[in-house]
Amino acid sequence: MFKRLFIAVVLLGLVVGGIVWFNFFRADMIAQFIGGRVAPPVPVTAQVIEPVTWQPGIEAIGTAVSARGVELAIEAGGVVRSVEFAANDSVTNGQILVQIDDDSERSGLGAAKAGLAVAEADARRTQTLADRGIGAATTAESADAQVERARAEVARVQTGLDAKQLTAPFAGVIGLPRVEIGEYVTPGMIYATLQDLDQMRVDFSVPEQQISALKLGRTVTISTDVGDYRAEGKITGIEPQVDASSRLVSVRAEVSPAAGTLLPGQFLRVRVALPQEAGVIAVPQTAVTSSLYGDSIYLIVLGEGEGALMVEQVFVSLGRRFEDLIEVKSGIKGGDQIVTSGQNRLSNGAKVVIDTSVTLSTTPQTPTE
């Protein structure tokens, strides 16, 4: 009995010892395997930094405004007899747009002209008698006054008649008609808009901190979010006061003839060009990694072994932005080679290989207007 128990204990010890030894052996082999492995280099794209000529500017949001644009209003009330335009017609200066019923004014004009003719005839007879010494001079003067009164009445009625015929104050493109034939209209009612699209302006605002950089005649570039419209212009006016509520100053610029490519009220992006600066370090924005600790860039340096490359993470101070470029004030210098993409798999000291099969638009261009 004791012999069997002893054999069972020995066998159990051998089994348990074998299991423990196998676990230690496996762990040691795994550690040796992992310790002997070398992580493969991470493929990245790279770029050598070169100083560029930087075109600083003031970015703003603007609104397109036509050089001449008005809302056309009814001058005298009445019933609309005819509408002489359609939406988006190109009209000329003085072209008739709307005709309002003017029968009563025409009748009044005829009566006024008849009264003028009678007054002039009376004045001639009175003057003839005065020249012959038969009539008094005061009578002739009174007749002349009646003539002037009759002429003033003709002019008054003619003005009322002209107010019933609405014409274009300048050439341009007219909008949607807001009145219909047979409709009764009142003075002040808007019947259409008229815009001269051949010459456009842009109104925008800049912070008060940048007022000193604004000058009349300074070049501005405008662009739209819809399509690829782009045009240049000049600053023609700067409001001589700052808005107390927004702390912004209003600026106006005139752009080159737009030929109908811009519409009044359209959203525009505006950039005011400032004097160029040479020797600025600028990198693609994709090269910058931001974290809670700050902004950093990975430099490519020589590693151990011939041709081996590794990265060194350096923290940088950033400045202005222009399109896909960002200014670096400190942290790197001209001639440094930096990583432009692939940073998500990198850490300080990681080995890298430059992937030349991927071409990115990361070469710094001179950021000029």
C-alpha positions as CSV (number, residue, x, y, z in Angstrom):
1,M,0.0,0.0,0.0
2,F,2.8,2.4,1.0
3,K,4.8,1.4,-2.1
4,R,1.9,2.3,-4.5
5,L,1.3,5.7,-2.7
6,F,5.0,6.5,-3.1
7,I,5.0,5.7,-6.8
8,A,1.9,7.9,-7.3
9,V,3.5,10.8,-5.5
10,V,6.7,10.4,-7.5
11,L,4.8,10.3,-10.8
12,L,2.7,13.4,-9.8
13,G,5.9,15.3,-8.9
14,L,7.5,14.4,-12.3
15,V,4.4,15.6,-14.1
16,V,4.1,18.9,-12.2
17,G,7.9,19.5,-12.5
18,G,7.7,18.8,-16.2
19,I,4.9,21.3,-16.6
20,V,6.7,24.0,-14.6
21,W,10.0,23.4,-16.5
22,F,8.1,23.6,-19.9
23,N,6.5,26.9,-18.9
24,F,9.9,28.4,-17.9
25,F,11.5,27.1,-21.1
26,R,8.8,28.5,-23.3
27,A,8.9,31.9,-21.6
28,D,12.7,32.0,-22.0
29,M,12.5,31.0,-25.7
30,I,9.9,33.7,-26.4
31,A,12.0,36.3,-24.6
32,Q,15.0,35.3,-26.6
33,F,13.0,35.4,-29.9
34,I,11.5,38.8,-29.2
35,G,14.8,40.2,-27.9
36,G,16.6,39.1,-31.1
37,R,14.0,40.7,-33.5
38,V,14.7,44.1,-35.0
39,A,11.7,46.3,-35.9
40,P,11.7,47.0,-39.7
41,P,12.2,50.6,-40.8
42,V,9.0,52.6,-41.1
43,P,8.4,54.0,-44.7
44,V,7.9,57.8,-44.7
45,T,8.0,60.6,-47.1
46,A,10.6,63.3,-46.6
47,Q,11.7,66.7,-47.7
48,V,14.8,68.9,-47.3
49,I,13.9,72.3,-45.9
50,E,14.9,75.4,-47.8
51,P,14.2,79.0,-46.9
52,V,11.5,80.6,-49.1
53,T,10.3,84.1,-49.9
54,W,7.2,84.6,-47.9
55,Q,4.3,86.8,-49.0
56,P,2.5,87.7,-45.7
57,G,-1.1,88.8,-45.9
58,I,-4.2,89.5,-44.0
59,E,-7.0,87.0,-44.4
60,A,-10.6,88.2,-44.3
61,I,-14.1,87.3,-45.4
62,G,-15.8,89.7,-47.8
63,T,-19.0,90.4,-49.7
64,A,-19.3,91.2,-53.4
65,V,-20.9,94.6,-54.1
66,S,-21.6,96.0,-57.6
67,A,-20.1,99.4,-58.2
68,R,-23.7,100.6,-59.2
69,G,-26.6,98.6,-57.8
70,V,-30.0,99.9,-56.8
71,E,-33.5,98.8,-56.0
72,L,-35.9,100.5,-58.5
73,A,-39.0,102.0,-56.9
74,I,-42.3,103.4,-58.1
75,E,-42.3,107.2,-58.3
76,A,-46.0,107.8,-58.7
77,G,-48.9,105.5,-57.9
78,G,-51.4,104.1,-60.4
79,V,-52.3,101.1,-62.5
80,V,-49.5,99.3,-64.3
81,R,-50.1,99.5,-68.0
82,S,-47.1,97.6,-69.3
83,V,-43.9,95.9,-68.0
84,E,-41.2,96.4,-70.7
85,F,-38.5,94.0,-69.3
86,A,-38.0,90.4,-68.4
87,A,-35.8,88.9,-65.7
88,N,-32.0,89.1,-66.3
89,D,-32.4,91.4,-69.3
90,S,-29.5,93.6,-70.1
91,V,-30.9,97.2,-70.2
92,T,-29.5,100.4,-71.4
93,N,-29.4,103.8,-69.8
94,G,-32.8,105.5,-70.2
95,Q,-34.6,102.4,-71.4
96,I,-38.3,102.3,-70.5
97,L,-39.0,99.6,-67.9
98,V,-42.5,100.1,-66.6
99,Q,-45.4,102.3,-67.8
100,I,-48.1,103.4,-65.4
101,D,-51.5,104.6,-66.6
102,D,-51.0,108.4,-67.4
103,D,-54.2,109.4,-69.1
104,S,-55.1,112.0,-66.5
105,E,-51.7,113.5,-66.6
106,R,-51.8,113.7,-70.4
107,S,-55.1,115.5,-70.2
108,G,-53.8,117.9,-67.6
109,L,-50.7,118.5,-69.8
110,G,-52.9,119.4,-72.7
111,A,-54.9,121.8,-70.6
112,A,-51.7,123.4,-69.1
113,K,-50.2,123.9,-72.6
114,A,-53.5,125.5,-73.8
115,G,-53.4,127.8,-70.8
116,L,-49.8,128.7,-71.6
117,A,-50.7,129.6,-75.2
118,V,-53.5,131.9,-74.0
119,A,-51.2,133.6,-71.4
120,E,-48.6,134.1,-74.1
121,A,-51.1,135.6,-76.5
122,D,-52.4,138.0,-73.8
123,A,-48.9,139.0,-72.9
124,R,-48.1,139.8,-76.6
125,R,-51.2,142.0,-76.9
126,T,-50.6,143.7,-73.6
127,Q,-47.0,144.4,-74.6
128,T,-48.1,145.8,-78.0
129,L,-50.6,148.2,-76.3
130,A,-47.9,149.2,-73.8
131,D,-45.5,150.0,-76.6
132,R,-48.1,152.2,-78.3
133,G,-48.6,154.0,-75.0
134,I,-52.2,152.8,-74.7
135,G,-51.8,150.2,-71.9
136,A,-50.1,150.6,-68.5
137,A,-46.7,149.0,-67.8
138,T,-48.0,147.2,-64.8
139,T,-50.5,145.5,-67.0
140,A,-47.7,144.1,-69.2
141,E,-45.8,143.0,-66.2
142,S,-48.9,141.2,-64.9
143,A,-49.3,139.4,-68.2
144,D,-45.7,138.3,-68.2
145,A,-46.2,136.9,-64.7
146,Q,-49.2,134.9,-66.0
147,V,-47.0,133.5,-68.7
148,E,-44.4,132.3,-66.2
149,R,-47.2,130.8,-64.0
150,A,-48.6,128.9,-67.0
151,R,-45.1,127.6,-67.9
152,A,-44.6,126.4,-64.3
153,E,-47.9,124.6,-64.5
154,V,-46.8,122.9,-67.7
155,A,-43.6,121.8,-66.1
156,R,-45.4,120.5,-63.0
157,V,-47.8,118.4,-65.1
158,Q,-44.9,117.2,-67.3
159,T,-43.0,116.0,-64.2
160,G,-46.0,114.1,-63.0
161,L,-46.3,112.6,-66.5
162,D,-42.6,111.6,-66.6
163,A,-43.0,109.9,-63.2
164,K,-45.5,107.5,-64.7
165,Q,-42.8,106.3,-67.2
166,L,-40.1,104.4,-65.3
167,T,-36.7,104.2,-67.0
168,A,-33.3,102.6,-66.2
169,P,-31.0,105.1,-64.4
170,F,-27.9,103.3,-65.9
171,A,-27.0,100.3,-68.0
172,G,-26.9,96.9,-66.3
173,V,-28.7,93.6,-65.6
174,I,-32.2,93.8,-64.2
175,G,-33.7,91.3,-61.8
176,L,-37.0,89.7,-61.4
177,P,-40.1,91.9,-62.1
178,R,-42.1,92.4,-58.9
179,V,-45.2,94.0,-60.5
180,E,-47.7,92.8,-63.0
181,I,-49.8,94.4,-65.7
182,G,-53.1,95.7,-64.2
183,E,-51.7,95.9,-60.6
184,Y,-52.3,99.0,-58.6
185,V,-49.0,100.3,-57.3
186,T,-48.1,103.0,-54.8
187,P,-45.1,105.3,-54.5
188,G,-42.0,103.6,-53.0
189,M,-43.0,100.1,-54.1
190,I,-39.9,98.2,-55.4
191,Y,-40.5,96.8,-58.8
192,A,-37.0,95.4,-59.7
193,T,-33.3,95.5,-58.9
194,L,-30.7,96.8,-61.3
195,Q,-27.0,95.8,-61.0
196,D,-24.0,96.9,-63.1
197,L,-21.9,93.7,-63.1
198,D,-19.1,95.1,-65.2
199,Q,-17.3,96.7,-62.3
200,M,-17.4,95.0,-58.9
201,R,-16.3,95.9,-55.4
202,V,-15.6,93.8,-52.3
203,D,-16.4,95.0,-48.7
204,F,-14.6,93.3,-45.9
205,S,-13.5,93.9,-42.3
206,V,-10.2,93.3,-40.5
207,P,-9.3,93.4,-36.8
208,E,-8.1,96.7,-35.3
209,Q,-4.7,95.2,-34.6
210,Q,-4.0,95.1,-38.3
211,I,-5.1,98.6,-39.2
212,S,-1.5,99.8,-39.5
213,A,-0.9,97.3,-42.3
214,L,-3.7,98.7,-44.5
215,K,-3.0,101.3,-47.1
216,L,-4.9,102.7,-50.1
217,G,-3.8,101.0,-53.3
218,R,-2.6,97.8,-51.6
219,T,-3.2,94.7,-53.7
220,V,-5.9,92.3,-52.6
221,T,-6.8,88.8,-54.0
222,I,-10.3,87.5,-53.9
223,S,-11.6,84.0,-54.5
224,T,-14.9,82.2,-54.2
225,D,-15.8,78.8,-52.6
226,V,-17.9,78.0,-55.6
227,G,-15.9,77.4,-58.7
228,D,-12.3,78.5,-59.2
229,Y,-12.9,82.3,-59.6
230,R,-9.9,84.4,-58.6
231,A,-9.3,88.1,-59.2
232,E,-7.1,90.9,-58.0
233,G,-8.0,94.4,-57.0
234,K,-6.8,97.5,-55.0
235,I,-8.0,98.9,-51.7
236,T,-9.9,102.1,-52.5
237,G,-11.3,103.0,-49.1
238,I,-10.7,102.4,-45.4
239,E,-13.3,103.4,-42.8
240,P,-11.7,106.0,-40.5
241,Q,-13.2,104.5,-37.4
242,V,-13.4,101.2,-35.6
243,D,-16.7,99.5,-34.8
244,A,-17.0,99.7,-31.0
245,S,-19.0,96.5,-30.8
246,S,-16.9,94.2,-33.0
247,R,-13.5,96.0,-32.9
248,L,-13.3,95.7,-36.7
249,V,-12.6,98.3,-39.4
250,S,-14.4,98.2,-42.7
251,V,-12.4,98.2,-45.9
252,R,-13.5,98.4,-49.6
253,A,-11.6,97.3,-52.7
254,E,-12.3,97.4,-56.4
255,V,-11.6,94.4,-58.5
256,S,-11.0,94.0,-62.2
257,P,-14.0,93.9,-64.4
258,A,-15.8,90.7,-63.5
259,A,-17.9,90.4,-66.7
260,G,-20.8,88.8,-64.8
261,T,-18.7,86.1,-63.0
262,L,-19.5,87.6,-59.6
263,L,-22.9,88.5,-58.2
264,P,-23.6,91.2,-55.6
265,G,-23.9,89.7,-52.1
266,Q,-21.7,86.7,-53.0
267,F,-19.4,85.2,-50.3
268,L,-15.7,85.9,-50.9
269,R,-12.4,85.1,-49.4
270,V,-10.0,88.1,-49.3
271,R,-6.3,88.3,-48.8
272,V,-4.5,91.6,-48.5
273,A,-0.9,91.3,-49.7
274,L,1.8,92.7,-47.5
275,P,5.5,93.3,-48.3
276,Q,7.5,90.1,-49.0
277,E,9.9,88.6,-46.5
278,A,13.0,86.6,-47.6
279,G,14.6,83.6,-45.8
280,V,11.5,82.3,-44.1
281,I,11.4,78.6,-43.0
282,A,8.1,77.1,-44.1
283,V,7.1,73.5,-44.1
284,P,4.0,71.6,-45.3
285,Q,1.3,71.5,-42.6
286,T,1.2,67.7,-42.9
287,A,4.7,67.6,-41.4
288,V,3.6,69.1,-38.0
289,T,2.3,66.8,-35.3
290,S,0.3,68.5,-32.5
291,S,-0.3,67.1,-29.0
292,L,-0.9,68.2,-25.5
293,Y,2.9,68.8,-25.1
294,G,3.1,71.1,-28.1
295,D,3.8,71.0,-31.9
296,S,6.6,68.8,-33.1
297,I,8.4,67.7,-36.3
298,Y,10.4,64.6,-37.0
299,L,13.9,65.2,-38.2
300,I,15.6,62.5,-40.3
301,V,19.2,61.8,-39.0
302,L,21.8,59.1,-39.6
303,G,21.4,55.9,-37.5
304,E,23.7,53.0,-36.7
305,G,25.0,51.2,-39.7
306,E,25.8,52.3,-43.2
307,G,22.9,54.1,-44.8
308,A,20.6,53.6,-41.8
309,L,18.2,56.4,-41.0
310,M,16.3,57.3,-37.8
311,V,14.1,60.1,-36.6
312,E,14.5,62.7,-33.9
313,Q,11.4,64.4,-32.6
314,V,11.9,68.2,-32.1
315,F,9.4,70.7,-30.7
316,V,8.9,73.8,-32.9
317,S,7.3,77.2,-32.6
318,L,4.9,77.9,-35.4
319,G,3.8,81.2,-37.0
320,R,1.7,82.2,-40.0
321,R,-0.1,79.9,-42.4
322,F,-0.5,80.2,-46.2
323,E,-2.5,77.6,-48.1
324,D,-0.7,74.2,-47.3
325,L,2.4,75.8,-45.8
326,I,3.1,76.9,-42.2
327,E,5.9,79.1,-40.9
328,V,8.3,77.6,-38.4
329,K,9.9,80.3,-36.2
330,S,12.3,78.0,-34.2
331,G,13.2,74.3,-33.9
332,I,14.5,73.5,-37.4
333,K,16.7,75.3,-39.9
334,G,17.4,75.3,-43.6
335,G,19.0,72.1,-44.8
336,D,17.3,69.8,-42.3
337,Q,15.4,66.8,-43.7
338,I,12.0,66.3,-42.2
339,V,9.2,63.7,-42.3
340,T,6.2,65.0,-44.3
341,S,3.9,62.0,-43.8
342,G,3.8,58.7,-42.0
343,Q,4.3,60.2,-38.5
344,N,1.4,58.2,-36.9
345,R,3.7,55.1,-36.7
346,L,6.8,56.9,-35.5
347,S,8.4,57.5,-32.1
348,N,11.5,59.3,-31.1
349,G,14.5,57.2,-32.3
350,A,12.5,55.0,-34.7
351,K,14.2,53.7,-37.8
352,V,12.8,54.9,-41.1
353,V,13.2,54.4,-44.8
354,I,12.3,57.1,-47.3
355,D,9.5,55.9,-49.6
356,T,10.1,57.4,-53.0
357,S,7.2,55.6,-54.6
358,V,4.7,58.1,-53.1
359,T,4.8,61.6,-54.5
360,L,3.2,64.3,-52.4
361,S,2.7,68.0,-53.2
362,T,4.8,69.1,-50.3
363,T,7.5,71.1,-52.0
364,P,7.4,74.6,-50.6
365,Q,6.5,77.2,-53.2
366,T,7.1,80.9,-52.9
367,P,3.8,81.9,-51.2
368,T,3.0,85.0,-53.3
369,E,-0.2,86.3,-54.5
